[in-house]
Amino acid sequence: MTRRRTTVLVVGAGPCGLAMAAQLSRLGVEVTVVDAENQAHTGSRAILLWPPVREVLGELGLAERAARDSVRPAALHYHLGSGGSVRVPLTEVNAPLVLPQERTGHLLTEALADRGVAVEWGTRVTKVVPDEHTVTVTATRADGGTTEIEADWVVGADGLRSQVRAQLGIDFSGARFPATFLLAEGRIAGENGAGRNGTRETGTEGISSRGISTEEIHYFLADTGVALLAPLPGGEFRLSGAVPAGTEATAEHAQALLDERGPGGLRFTEVRTVTLFSSDERVAGALRSGRCFLVGDAAHVHSPIGGQGLNLGIPDTRNLAWKLAGVVHGRLHESILDTYDPERRAAIEQTLKATGRMARQAVVGPVARRARDLTWRLLQISGALAHGYAPMLAGWRSRYPDVLFGTPADGTSRSRPRPGTRDPGWIPTPSDEMAGRFQLITYGGSSGQLTSQAAELASRLPELVAHFPLGGRRQRFVLLRPDGYVAASGGADRFSEAAAKLTALAPTTSSPATTARR
């Protein structure tokens, strides 16, 4: 048996585990990544990278490569069973990238490699023993040997059947989502009778002639069920939908699904992959147990409706990374880690509620279907879909409870942007220099009392907060957390309270306990 130690051990090298490790490495934390599989996961799997994920990729220096390799849809297009359609435009601030999960994982692996961290494949965790100061993890290697790793902290990112979660004895209650889905990917051609010069229109031209834009994600809400048709990089498409029992994972059944629920006149010319899958809706009883944490599918799973998988899992890692790094480096008191579970549990519950609502609307009966379609048309006319529904999918409606700073002393939270929310008007500067630091933005010029107080706070806690004074008539401030959520905001009269609460996050001594033990 070999023995070694590390600061943070990440178990699982899917996108969430890789994102966790890459963010910690960026923040200067020693990290080790192991995975039970012998090689990287393949297949497209999760394909929608909404703004919260895009922000993480940007912070890791991967934004340009992700944009280059992906498709950026211009809209979500819902084709209603009662006729007509509803189009939800996706502005830059709300738009996802369509990128196969295999490619997302490859980009994150490259980011890790650039920082000198390699995934240890074929390393299966068999035992997790936490104590007050460390966690001892036993793992078997692909060569049959055994490794014992002593870590200060462990992050379980090992999926639905998490060994870390099982070893910690954490419940994973929930149920199987009552549907089986068919997923097919490949090339699709459109045929629409006589085209120009008497020819038949095929390929993307033929697809467009059927009212199917190759720059939009399409949902067909047919009487027989719902189908998703999404463009993929390289000119391919993904088709997916819930299917009845007895359906087989064949190209013929994929074509039947396209014929039954699609616009008609489309056919697969090549089916690269076709599979059947089901999903669960489960949430871990605890997201933290002492020095161990759960992220991604190890912490929660839900239906694929709405494409929120990575949009929920990778923000888990963003929430945890800056807190854990702050504790490791001695900038933050260890008690800040207590906020991980309640904050992310709130986000999980919000997502499960939203995806459950979308699932119910997708399978309503004939009478309710007509009411649903009418409601969607009215929401489109009013602009509610563009201003409410799209931001919800994009993650801008996620809100944390008041556990970091707590409710203001006067019991009110009238300030805007509201603490615990994300706002596209206030996004942290993604530079490495700002990594892991709160960003304090003050308005009202450079000579007012508020600006002076903010500058004093930043000079007193330089590793914890950076100050950005801006102009404006009214003196006010916005304090952004490193993960993009608003920590506090308000006028000059509220600043002292916010400054005191930020100061309280720092330990009384700046010496990292982790470093002291080495």
C-alpha positions, -999 to +999 in steps of 0.1 A: +000+000+000+012+035-009+005+064+013+004+102+006-014+133+015-031+162-002-050+194+007-082+186-012-091+153-027-118+155-055-134+121-062-149+120-096-137+135-129-169+144-146-175+181-154-184+189-118-153+173-103-131+188-130-146+222-125-142+219-087-105+210-091-098+236-117-113+264-096-094+253-065-062+251-084-068+286-098-072+298-062-038+283-053-050+252-035-032+218-038-058+194-053-058+157-063-084+142-086-092+105-089-119+087-109-129+050-108-131+048-146-100+040-167-105+069-191-125+101-196-162+099-201-174+100-237-207+110-253-226+143-255-248+138-224-255+173-209-252+198-237-266+231-224-242+255-207-263+283-192-247+316-180-236+303-145-215+276-162-203+300-189-191+324-161-170+295-145-155+287-179-147+324-183-129+325-150-109+295-160-098+311-193-120+287-214-147+311-226-132+316-261-125+279-267-160+270-255-176+296-277-156+284-307-165+248-303-202+253-295-235+264-310-251+296-295-289+293-300-308+325-308-340+313-293-361+286-277-389+277-301-420+260-287-443+245-314-477+242-298-499+212-303-529+234-309-512+251-338-487+280-341-456+285-320-441+306-293-405+319-297-384+329-266-355+350-278-322+344-260-301+376-256-264+373-249-270+376-211-295+347-211-282+324-239-266+290-232-239+274-253-247+240-268-216+219-262-214+182-258-204+171-223-174+152-236-160+185-250-168+204-218-149+178-199-120+180-223-117+218-219-118+215-181-091+187-182-069+210-203-074+238-177-062+215-150-033+202-170-022+238-176-019+241-138+000+209-135-029+187-123-036+153-140-066+131-133-057+098-117-079+074-137-086+039-126-086+048-089-117+036-072-125+048-037-134+020-013-133+036+021-137+071+035-128+077+072-131+113+084-118+126+117-116+160+133-086+172+113-083+150+082-101+125+060-084+092+052-094+077+019-085+042+007-086+035-030-077+006-054-057+013-085-061-002-120-029-022-114-044-039-084-025-019-058-040+001-029-035+038-021-042+055+011-047+093+007-048+116+037-067+148+028-076+179+047-109+180+027-128+157+004-152+166-023-175+139-036-183+145-073-187+108-081-222+109-095-256+092-089-240+061-072-215+081-052-192+060-031-182+090-010-219+096-001-224+059+006-193+058+029-205+088+048-239+072+053-258+101+038-293+094+027-302+100-010-340+100-009-363+105-039-378+084-067-374+074-103-388+100-127-418+082-143-406+083-179-381+067-202-364+089-228-350+082-262-320+102-273-306+102-308-279+123-324-269+125-360-275+143-393-310+153-404-321+164-438-353+181-448-375+174-478-402+197-488-413+189-523-402+210-552-376+237-544-358+261-566-356+251-602-379+221-595-353+204-573-360+189-538-347+209-509-326+188-486-300+193-458-301+224-437-319+243-465-347+218-465-348+219-427-352+256-427-380+254-453-400+234-428-399+263-404-371+248-383-342+272-378-309+256-373-300+283-349-328+276-324-336+249-299-370+234-308-396+219-285-425+201-302-455+199-278-475+174-298-507+156-288-486+124-286-459+139-264-430+163-263-398+161-284-367+182-283-347+190-315-315+209-308-286+218-331-252+204-322-217+215-332-206+201-366-241+203-382-256+175-362-289+175-342-301+159-310-336+145-308-350+135-275-383+127-259-402+105-235-412+073-252-437+044-243-426+011-230-414-013-257-395+014-276-360+003-287-328+022-291-327+020-328-325+044-357-360+033-368-375+042-335-356+076-336-371+083-370-406+073-358-403+098-329-392+125-353-421+117-377-447+115-349-439+147-330-418+168-354-429+191-381-429+164-408-406+162-438-375+156-418-354+124-418-322+112-402-296+106-429-271+094-403-277+083-367-244+085-348-258+074-315-292+064-301-299+053-266-326+050-239-323+065-205-342+073-174-336+097-145-342+101-108-353+130-087-332+127-055-314+150-031-288+141-005-298+144+031-267+165+038-244+182+013-217+185+040-205+160+066-175+174+085-146+177+061-165+161+033-188+177+007-210+165-021-214+183-055-232+176-087-250+143-092-236+130-060-257+157-042-288+159-064-303+145-096-335+156-114-353+152-147-336+164-179-364+187-187-351+223-190-315+212-195-305+223-159-281+195-150-248+212-153-265+245-145-271+232-110-240+210-105-212+234-116-226+263-095-223+238-065-185+239-072-184+276-076-202+282-043-178+259-025-145+266-042-140+302-030-151+293+006-128+263+008-099+281-007-104+310+018-104+286+047-073+268+034-054+300+030-065+314+063-085+343+048-119+330+060-132+314+092-140+278+088-176+285+098-183+299+064-184+263+051-216+259+071-233+281+045-227+256+016-256+233+024-284+258+030-274+279+001-271+252-025-301+233-010-322+264-017-310+264-053-317+227-057-353+231-044-359+260-068-346+240-097-366+209-088-397+230-085-392+247-119-384+214-137-413+197-121-436+225-133-422+222-168-427+184-168-463+187-157-471+213-184-455+190-210-478+161-204-512+177-197-545+164-212-563+180-242-583+206-222-554+217-201-532+217-232-554+243-249-553+264-218-515+260-216-510+270-252-532+301-248-513+311-217-480+308-235-492+330-263-504+356-239-471+355-220-452+359-253-473+389-262-468+405-228-430+399-230-431+378-198-413+348-216-384+370-226-382+389-193-391+361-169-389+326-183-356+330-202-338+346-171-351+317-150-336+291-173-305+311-174-300+310-137-307+347-129-337+338-107-317+316-083-317+330-048-298+321-016-313+325+019-298+350+044-271+327+059-239+344+050-246+379+063-280+374+078-310+397+077-301+435+081-304+447+117-337+466+109-352+434+094-356+448+059-341+440+026-353+468+004-320+474-013-313+465-049-298+443-061-312+421-033-287+401-012-286+365-021-295+371-058-276+371-090-279+401-113-265+404-149-259+441-141-233+431-115-209+403-126-175+399-109-144+408-128-131+374-139-094+382-136-070+359-117-061+389-095-097+391-083-100+354-078-115+345-044-121+381-033-152+400-027-157+429-050-170+461-034-184+487-058-193+521-045-211+549-063-211+586-056-176+597-066-142+593-050-144+619-023-175+609-002-176+593+032-188+560+017-159+558-007-134+565+022-150+538+044-148+513+015-112+521+008-103+517+044-120+483+045-102+471+014-068+483+028-075+464+060-086+432+043-067+433+010-068+395+005-105+394+011-120+424-007-112+447-037-127+482-040-140+498-072-152+534-067-175+547-094-193+579-101-230+587-096-251+612-077-263+590-050-239+572-025-246+535-025-227+503-026-229+467-040-208+439-024-204+410-047-193+376-035-166+357-054-193+335-069-213+364-084-241+365-058-248+398-040-236+397-004-250+431+006-261+464-010-277+497+000-270+533+008-242+548+029-262+542+061-260+504+056-223+501+048-210+499+084-232+469+091-221+452+059-184+460+066-187+445+101-202+413+088-176+409+061-149+415+087-164+388+109-159+362+081-121+366+086-104+346+113-087+364+142-053+351+129-042+350+093-022+318+097-038+289+077-043+259+100-037+236+070-002+251+064+006+249+101+001+212+102+027+205+075 
